[in-house]
Amino acid sequence: MSLSTAEHLARYLALPEPASLDKPGEAQSLARGPAGIALLHIERAHTGDGTWQQAHAWITRAVAGPISAAENTGLYLGAPAVAYMLHTAAIGSTTRYRGALQDVDKHVTAAAHQHTDAAMARLGGGQLPTFREYDIFSGLTGTGALILHRAPGSSALGRILDYLVALIRPVTIDGQELPGWWACHDPRLRTSARYPDGHGNFGAAHGITGPLLLLSQAARRGITVDGHHEAIGTILAWLDTWRQDGDAGPWWPEHITLGELRTGRARQAGPARPSWCYGTPGIARAGQLAAFATGDRRRQQLYEDALHQCLADPVQMGRLTDAGLCHGWAGVYQTVWRAARDATTPALATHLPRLAEALVEHAGSGGEDEPGFLNGAAGTALALTTAARDAAPISGWDACLLIN
């Protein structure tokens, strides 16, 4: 059933639409544009369920205009998104898209150095960051994840890891000690009455869990910089401090205010929607990977148990209302599938059949409303393919979620 639903969604996304003159840069969006949808057809070409001709049509559509190297580019937009797309296509081949990759890699490397320069200058000036400086979608964590797969021994990756280590150190603003990643705005990148002093974000997508994922993934591959393990330890200690223990197991707030930081108490009454972007699934996978990086079996078991209890709680799971990767069933399925493959016990794997059933159900009800990768049909179809094949994606498409 999973594969038939994935086939249906793939047919819906068979051919790209003509380029939009109103939104020329959207083609290079991994989240919503052809670059992200191409990931589905690339994986299908790798598995033999689709053809390279289909994949090439979407790749060509994604690069129909000038590739953006603007200041706002990151893993999910512009040159890094194009490089990631081409990287997944080039897997297993010594020639496929290699020339194009070499060209775009130069833009990615240059942008990585520029963005790191700006971030380090901001740190030197004693100002707080926006989470776009370091997050997965737009920031240096996402760019670092790409470079980890493309050029793991490069100076660009080393500088990004050095930056993340510096980011983790506490800073003092107006006499108040804050975590270095404390965002200067509210969770929607605005100034608001509830968050006049910014916020501390826990999510994988925009919060401190993203840097933890990259630092752990790099360390697991034997790539570290000075202070690397200490930075991992600082983030884990932060998560320990803010872990809430309820009847349905441990959970973490989505974000906290300065007032909550001062009192040490979160106002969030209970666990919110469990998802990859925010909530226990993304945090638990990061904690599990950090445990691998540090050789801490006790902590690995703690995070695997937290994820198991979350998945077993019908109240939390009932808060999932859509099929997508970011905050829906597809993201939960793919995250749990990766975590289960690495787990010490079969407990996480026992949830996968039920999660697959829920994913199929939600994919069949409104699954075609949004075609894109992050919140739409392409990402849903990719997770369904994992469920049907029970095998790691050949293209490694889910590396952009930093869960593998």
Number of C-alpha atoms within 10 A of each C-alpha: 12 21 19 14 21 27 18 16 25 22 11 13 22 16 13 17 10 8 16 10 7 7 8 13 20 18 29 30 26 29 26 22 23 30 31 31 32 30 28 29 29 30 24 23 20 20 15 10 14 19 15 16 12 18 24 16 16 28 26 15 21 30 18 15 13 12 19 18 17 11 11 14 23 31 30 27 27 29 28 31 31 29 25 29 28 22 21 22 28 18 16 11 9 8 9 14 15 14 10 13 18 11 12 20 20 13 17 25 20 13 23 25 17 13 22 24 15 13 21 17 12 14 17 9 9 12 15 21 19 20 27 18 22 29 24 30 25 22 25 31 32 27 31 29 28 24 26 20 13 16 15 18 12 12 14 23 29 19 18 27 26 18 19 28 22 17 23 23 15 15 19 13 11 6 7 11 12 19 20 22 25 25 24 20 20 23 21 7 13 12 14 13 9 12 18 14 17 24 26 28 23 24 23 31 26 25 26 28 27 30 32 27 28 27 29 28 23 22 20 17 11 10 17 18 16 11 15 20 18 13 21 26 17 17 21 20 12 14 19 11 12 18 15 18 13 10 8 18 17 20 25 24 23 21 18 23 19 18 15 15 16 11 8 12 13 19 12 14 8 17 21 19 21 26 28 29 27 25 24 31 30 30 29 29 29 28 26 25 27 28 23 18 19 16 12 12 12 9 18 24 17 16 25 25 19 22 27 23 19 23 23 15 13 10 14 20 18 10 13 19 12 22 30 29 30 23 22 25 30 35 28 30 29 28 24 28 24 19 25 21 14 17 19 13 12 11 15 23 16 11 17 20 12 12 21 23 16 18 28 26 17 20 25 15 11 13 23 17 10 14 23 25 27 26 23 28 29 32 30 34 31 28 31 28 25 20 26 16 13 11 12 17 19 16 22 15 23 21 16 20 24 25 22 17
